[in-house]
Amino acid sequence: MTDASTSAYAPPKIWTWSKESGGRFASINRPIAGPTHEKELPVGKHPLQLYSLGTPNGVKVTILLEELLALGQKGAEYDAWLIRIGQGEQFGSGFVKVNPNSKIPALLDRSDPSKPIRVFESGAILVYLAEKFGNAFLPTEPAARAECLSWLFWQMGSAPYLGGGFGHFYAYAPSKIEYAIDRFAMETKRQLDVLDRRLAESEYIAGPGLTIADMAIFPWYGGLVKGWLYNAAEFLSVHEYKHVNRWADRLLERPTVRRGRMVNRLSGEPSSQLHERHDASDFETKTQDKIAPKA
Ligand SMILES: N[C@@H](CCC(=O)N[C@@H](CS)C(=O)NCC(=O)O)C(=O)O
């Protein structure tokens, strides 16, 4: 391993913003919050307006919405609008009003259009929607609810080490730094082992039934073991986590999960990309293979 003390970089006394930092997100990363431009958000016909992108954080919410609709909750019909974070759309004035943190997903509940309710942070959105629809996928018995919320918050605290730590330094940083990749690969594998041990004793994350904890954890750690994230399946030997694999396959059998993964998705097979969703029939008629067929 390279000796960290040989590193050429000595931090200055006061950090200043270098726009030339490089890496995949250099063009959108800023050290300041707030909008960069005026832009109102579109509003569709349904009470629930989702402003998102088909990343792991976005997919959590569309899986829950599709699950709620499959349960017969007609009030869960939603408009899903695309926020292209690579183009800085999260810094538009309308989006910042819904999420002052400028990150997808963000939800506006316009059930009472005179008093819209904004919700940001995917975990808060999952709890808000579960509660709104009669504690769907969120147990009410105290011990089961505590277990579900514990795993939900575990995801919120853990995934930044996977995405912002491991994924960033393994796949996106302009140079490969052994110390950083080592540190976050170790933590990511430890987290996979936490899940694997839990799923050895429990069918779903929080107990015998599917909950919002599964919906939060699946797009990140399920995606990792399925090889969807950072091209890192071999590097992390994800096949070792047998229970996580079993659970991820089980979730993928659900049409709701498959639909949720299609919404606001900008990559992959054109037939798997539904850029915007405004109606249940859009899955049949508005995927990219149908909207923009190859010439
Ligand atoms: N803790 C947040 C994380 C949200 C997040 O990091 N979203 C990313 C996309 S997956 C984003 O919008 N990034 C844009 C940016 O950082 O400017 C949540 O769970 O909602």
The ligand as an SDF file (V2000), in Angstrom:
LIG
                    3D

 20 19  0  0  0  0  0  0  0  0999 V2000
  -30.4610   11.0500    2.0500 N   0  0  0  0  0  0  0  0  0  0  0  0
  -31.0740   11.3930    0.8030 C   0  0  0  0  0  0  0  0  0  0  0  0
  -30.1020   11.1820   -0.3160 C   0  0  0  0  0  0  0  0  0  0  0  0
  -30.6370   11.6690   -1.6340 C   0  0  0  0  0  0  0  0  0  0  0  0
  -29.5500   11.7240   -2.7010 C   0  0  0  0  0  0  0  0  0  0  0  0
  -28.3500   11.6320   -2.4040 O   0  0  0  0  0  0  0  0  0  0  0  0
  -29.9690   11.9040   -3.9610 N   0  0  0  0  0  0  0  0  0  0  0  0
  -29.0190   12.0230   -5.0500 C   0  0  0  0  0  0  0  0  0  0  0  0
  -29.3630   11.0820   -6.1870 C   0  0  0  0  0  0  0  0  0  0  0  0
  -29.3770    9.3840   -5.6780 S   0  0  0  0  0  0  0  0  0  0  0  0
  -29.0800   13.4240   -5.6360 C   0  0  0  0  0  0  0  0  0  0  0  0
  -30.1460   13.9650   -5.8350 O   0  0  0  0  0  0  0  0  0  0  0  0
  -27.9190   14.0120   -5.9390 N   0  0  0  0  0  0  0  0  0  0  0  0
  -27.8500   15.2950   -6.5620 C   0  0  0  0  0  0  0  0  0  0  0  0
  -26.8340   16.1810   -5.9290 C   0  0  0  0  0  0  0  0  0  0  0  0
  -26.1610   15.7320   -4.9880 O   0  0  0  0  0  0  0  0  0  0  0  0
  -26.6970   17.3290   -6.3950 O   0  0  0  0  0  0  0  0  0  0  0  0
  -32.3350   10.5410    0.6180 C   0  0  0  0  0  0  0  0  0  0  0  0
  -32.3430    9.4100    1.1060 O   0  0  0  0  0  0  0  0  0  0  0  0
  -33.3100   11.0240    0.0150 O   0  0  0  0  0  0  0  0  0  0  0  0
  1  2  1  0
  2  3  1  0
  2 18  1  0
  3  4  1  0
  4  5  1  0
  5  6  2  0
  5  7  1  0
  7  8  1  0
  8  9  1  0
  8 11  1  0
  9 10  1  0
 11 12  2  0
 11 13  1  0
 13 14  1  0
 14 15  1  0
 15 16  2  0
 15 17  1  0
 18 19  2  0
 18 20  1  0
M  END
$$$$
